[in-house]
Amino acid sequence: MAKSDPNRILRLLPIAVGVLGGSLLFTNRILTPALTDSQARSDALGVILSAILILTGLIWQQIQPRTPDSVELIGEEGFDLDPDLPEAVKTELAWASHILLTNTVTRSLIVFYRGKVLLRRGILSPVKEVKPGAILARVLEKQKPIYLVALNVYPGKIEFDYLPENTQGVICQPIGKEGVLILGANAPRSFTKQDENWVSAIAEKLDYSLSQLSI
């Protein structure tokens, strides 16, 4: 389902005003029996202004931002934390996941560290276990994030069965050398550069806290 443009009416306003103004000028010209020089100059100026308004409206239609199609992710909303974690770490994971879910386009989130799922939050898949595939293995090996902008076009999407089955975009962000922060979105190409910066900064913070664990 495509998101509607909240500024659609505003973008159409110059066209509507320009057409209305031009129509009124034309009507006034027809109904005027004797046209004075000053009125002719006023009409010419009015026609120019109406044309500019219409042109402005048409330009706004061309440059309006395209909102990616979004879907309703399949799954149940939930919040799972490893019960064996220290309370301080639980609090930090809860804070970090809340920040990502409310300040980015993330709809589903997993923290995978030292072979264990420490946290799942958002819209959850019925598959609870994370079995690292080629993409996750590459993230851990290269220590660089991977952003799959449109998950449906990647053959490796099958390894993300622990995310909702219709997840549209995925970021795999390394948490140091031993973990990955996995985020799913409900629209393709929806993570912005600012979102990626948020993800990177929070992963660095989690790396410090989780590296102190004895798990």
DAWO-V471603 format. One line per field, one symbol per residue. ss: DSSP state (~ for helix, > for strand, _ for the rest). phi: phi as a letter, one per 20 degrees, with the letter a starting at -180 (. if undefined). psi: psi as a letter, one per 20 degrees, with the letter a starting at -180 (. if undefined). A space follows every 50 residues. Layout:
ss=???
phi=???
psi=???
This chain:
ss=_______~~~~~~~~~~~~~~~~~~~~~~~~_____~~~~~~~~~~~~~~ ~~~~~~~~~~~~~______>_____>>>>>>_____~~~~~~~~~~~~~~ ~~~__>>>>>>>>__>>>>>>>>>_________~~~~~~~~~___>>>__ ~~~_~~~~~~________>>>>>>>___>>>>>>>_>_____~~~~~~~~ ~~~~~~~~~~_____
phi=.fffefdgfffeggffffffffffffffffeefceeffffffffffffff ffffffffffffeffeeffdcefeqdfbbdcffefffffgffffffffgf fddcegdbbcddblmceebcboedefeeeddgeffffffffelcfcdefb gfeegffffefedgfdgebcdddfdmdcbbedcddebfldfeffgffgff ffffffgffffefdf
psi=pqpqoijgghhighggggggghghggghghiohpprghhghgggghgggg ggggggghghhhjpqppqpqroqprqpropqoiiqqhhhggghggghggh hiiajpipppoopljqohqpqbpqqiohpoopahghhhghgikqqponhn hhiphjhhilijrphkphqppopqnbijrpoppqqjqqkiprhgghgggg ghhgghggghiiqj.
